[in-house]
Amino acid sequence: MKNILTQLFILGIVSTSMAQKETDKWFFGSGAALDFTGGAPVVISSPMYTSEGTSAISDATGKLRFFTNGVDVYDSTKTIMPNGTGLMGDISTTQSALIVPNPSSATQYYIFTAGADGAGDFRYSIVDMTLNAGLGDVMLTNKNILLTDSITEKIAAVRDGANGIWIVTHKWGTNQFYSYHLTTSGLMPPVITGVGTIHNTGVIQNTYGQLKFNNCGTRLACAVGYQDIVELFDFNLTTGIVSNPLTINMSDNVYGVEFSPSGNYLYVTSYFSSCKLAQFDISLATLPLILASKVPLSATDDLYGLQLGPDGKIYLSRSFATPFLGVINNPEVSGFGCNYVENGLDLDPLFMGANGALSLPSFMQTYLKLATEATCLSTEITESKLIDLISVYPNPTNNNFSIDCSRANASVSIYDYLGKLIDRKENINSVFSFGSEYAKGVYFVYVISDKNSIKIIKAIKE
């Protein structure tokens, strides 16, 4: 079998003069706005009032170009653009809008929008910055162009490693990710991957929750509202295929997800549970280890959207009741050393009524990779090393075991304590369960790759 490439994520140091500044201006919530141009965020004014997702774009020097809540589009003077009303996002969509540059034009941007509650459509509009005396205009011939209907409230985007951009959303009532490739030839038809949990239509709240890439674009995190889970996936920057789901069960109502700059840690908000903000170490080799790494950072009510800033800190929206954002000051540090501060940033120092509402701006994740100076290094992992990542869980168990062979194609044989062959599975490259019918006792699981690497795991049925 061919060797598999796995991305290892580290935080690299480059000259700060190289950092890009397209994410320096944030507009969100009820009249809230921040300017990161000088490094630390400074409160600025905003005419926009919205409940949830927004997006903004600046140029490479940090000069504001425009921003939107998915319904109205404001230019750099904070005035609504010509044709800048009536976009078909929604002020109550988790990620209502996401702005990405047109790879074939230095003066045009796509605004991708998502409707609300699973009944909304996925659409795009194009802003041309050569119009309206250089302040920009939404092009009437490219406004609210339908891509697909009935999506969940999620949009994420990342560069493909070259000149193209992947824009990803999730279809409501299915387990399907739609990956749209925007290239110099235009927007391609979606790559559709059925993987992970079905986002069921039992309640509209299952459409809620953020979808985020890590800075390197090789992993996706997806919060699934009232299904109370976050799923981690691998993402192929060449093909747009989503794969290798790992499910993190939360106690209740998941909303926000964000990766640390290196991608080693995942932060999750769950707004009705006893643990409202949690950290997971997702650099660990197996799902049980990732689950065991959970650190509860806050039990405060009403914690919602998360967003990595260009300063390398992660910001947290805290609903309408407070003018403060939460701030994770050191997101690369394990546990409480990440220094989460509940009242970390006052959005309303002049008592004008500003607050962050339920979410924060969405950006093409590659901009945050550059702004936070994160570097992605590829390291080849041989088959013998990959097989070491395989584990049996839960172990011990009184029900059934699971084993994840998704990263190393393998055959699995199970023997009892006396050496009798109990079960055998050939050519496994996914997660599968076994042992529900086994008697209590000790079993030995032999995992053999097709390169003849062997791992033996002792499993206990209680």
C-alpha positions, -999 to +999 in steps of 0.1 A: +000+000+000+012+035-008+026+055+021+001+080+035+009+117+040-003+131+073+000+168+081+018+178+112+010+214+123+036+236+141+037+273+148+065+288+126+081+322+132+084+345+103+088+383+100+057+401+111+061+423+081+052+393+060+018+388+078-013+395+057-039+418+071-071+409+053-088+400+086-078+431+105-113+446+105-142+429+123-179+439+121-205+418+140-233+417+165-252+448+177-230+477+165-198+459+175-165+463+156-128+458+161-096+470+144-065+448+147-043+469+124-020+479+153-018+444+167-041+445+197-078+450+189-092+485+192-130+491+194-144+511+164-179+521+154-203+500+133-237+508+118-246+471+115-269+453+138-273+416+134-278+384+154-253+360+141-228+354+113-210+381+094-179+385+072-155+413+064-125+419+041-096+443+041-067+446+017-032+433+024-023+464+043-054+462+066-075+489+048-112+480+050-129+471+017-164+460+028-184+439+052-217+421+053-242+403+075-254+382+046-283+405+039-267+440+035-233+449+022-214+480+036-185+497+019-154+512+036-173+544+045-198+521+064-225+530+039-246+503+022-233+497-013-254+502-045-274+470-050-261+460-015-294+450+000-315+419-003-287+393-002-303+360+007-284+351+038-301+357+071-293+378+102-300+347+123-277+322+105-247+309+123-224+317+094-246+339+072-218+351+049-182+345+039-162+367+016-134+352-007-114+369-035-120+360-071-088+342-082-093+355-118-097+392-108-078+414-083-108+437-080-137+413-074-149+393-044-175+365-040-199+367-011-212+332-003-244+333+018-264+307+038-300+309+047-315+300+081-329+269+097-321+244+070-347+258+047-322+284+033-303+282+001-265+284-006-259+314-030-232+338-041-230+374-052-200+393-066-187+427-055-167+447-081-144+472-064-139+492-097-175+504-094-190+532-073-158+553-075-137+525-061-159+518-031-175+487-047-209+476-060-228+444-059-231+433-095-268+429-105-259+402-130-242+382-103-264+386-073-280+358-053-269+331-077-283+298-065-259+269-059-280+245-039-310+245-016-316+232+020-282+237+036-273+239+073-260+272+086-224+266+078-197+279+054-160+275+055-133+284+029-095+278+024-070+281-004-062+249-022-024+254-020-023+271-054-045+298-068-079+282-062-102+283-032-124+256-017-158+267-002-175+241+018-210+238+032-232+209+045-265+197+032-295+196+056-310+162+063-280+143+050-243+135+058-232+153+027-205+180+025-206+201-007-171+214-017-171+241-044-138+248-061-133+284-072-105+287-097-094+311-124-118+292-147-147+300-124-168+281-098-168+244-104-197+220-097-196+207-061-176+177-050-201+159-028-189+136+001-212+116+022-193+111+055-200+113+092-233+120+109-266+128+092-277+163+102-312+152+109-343+173+104-360+165+137-354+201+150-342+231+132-315+237+158-296+208+142-287+232+115-269+255+141-232+255+147-200+266+131-179+248+104-142+256+105-110+247+087-077+245+106-052+271+093-035+245+070-069+235+055-063+198+061-089+193+088-125+204+093-144+207+126-182+207+124-206+215+152-240+198+149-264+219+171-289+199+191-274+166+181-247+176+207-216+165+187-186+180+171-171+160+143-135+162+131-126+153+095-096+152+072-099+175+041-081+168+008-069+202-007-065+186-041-098+168-045-121+186-020-130+152-004-139+151+033-129+119+051-120+101+084-147+113+108-140+114+145-170+122+167-167+142+200-198+139+221-207+170+241-233+171+268-257+196+251-263+220+223-230+226+205-224+259+186-188+272+183-156+255+171-121+269+165-087+255+160-056+269+177-031+284+152-011+252+150-041+230+147-031+210+178-060+222+200-097+224+193-120+247+213-158+240+215-187+259+230-219+241+242-243+267+254-267+248+277-244+223+294-224+223+326-193+227+305-198+257+282-162+259+268-139+230+264-104+224+250-094+192+233-059+181+223-065+168+188-028+162+181-032+129+201-031+097+182-065+082+190-100+093+196-101+079+232-070+100+240-086+131+224-117+126+245-097+121+276-078+153+270-110+174+275-105+204+298-136+224+309-126+261+308-159+277+316-194+269+330-208+304+322-241+304+303-246+317+267-212+311+251-215+309+213-193+316+183-155+313+184-130+330+160-093+330+158-079+366+155-049+379+136-032+384+169-032+346+175-059+348+203-093+332+201-123+353+208-157+341+220-191+357+216-212+359+248-247+367+236-267+399+238-266+403+276-230+415+279-207+439+261-177+416+267-161+390+245-143+360+261-107+357+251-084+327+250-051+344+253-027+315+248-046+289+227-015+268+221-011+260+258-027+229+273-054+232+299-059+262+321-026+276+309-044+287+277-055+316+300-092+320+291-107+353+304-144+356+305-146+394+304-116+396+281-126+425+258-151+453+263-169+461+231-187+490+246-164+512+266-185+543+258-218+527+268-233+529+234-251+496+236-228+475+215-225+437+221-213+407+202-246+389+199-242+352+190-214+349+165-183+365+151-170+372+116-161+344+092-129+346+071-112+324+045-090+304+069-058+309+049-058+345+058-055+335+095-027+311+087-007+341+073-018+366+099-009+343+128+023+332+111+013+295+112+034+272+090+023+238+078+050+212+074+044+179+057+060+148+072+057+114+057+045+087+080+053+052+070+028+023+073+045+009+103+041+042+121+005+046+111-004+012+125+008+024+159-021+050+158-047+022+159-064+015+191-094-005+205-120+015+224-137+016+249-114-009+266-125-024+289-161-025+279-193-044+288-208-039+254-189-037+221-154-026+211-146-002+182-114-001+162-103+027+138-083+014+108-092+044+086-055+055+084-039+021+078-056-005+056-054-037+077-067-072+086-079-078+121-080-111+139-094-116+174-083-145+196-095-155+231-072-161+261-066-197+250-055-187+215-087-197+197-096-176+167-129-158+175-133-134+146-115-121+116-120-090+093-101-085+061-090-053+043-105-029+069-100+008+062-127+023+084-141+023+119-160-009+128-174-024+160-172-060+173-176-080+204-211-073+216-218-111+216-184-120+232-184-136+267-166-119+295-129-123+294-096-113+279-091-111+241-061-103+219-066-082+187-040-088+160-039-059+135-018-067+104-013-041+076-007-053+041+029-043+046+030-069+073+034-045+102+018-060+133+002-045+164-013-067+192-039-051+215-053-067+247-090-061+250-111-068+281-148-077+280-164-071+315 
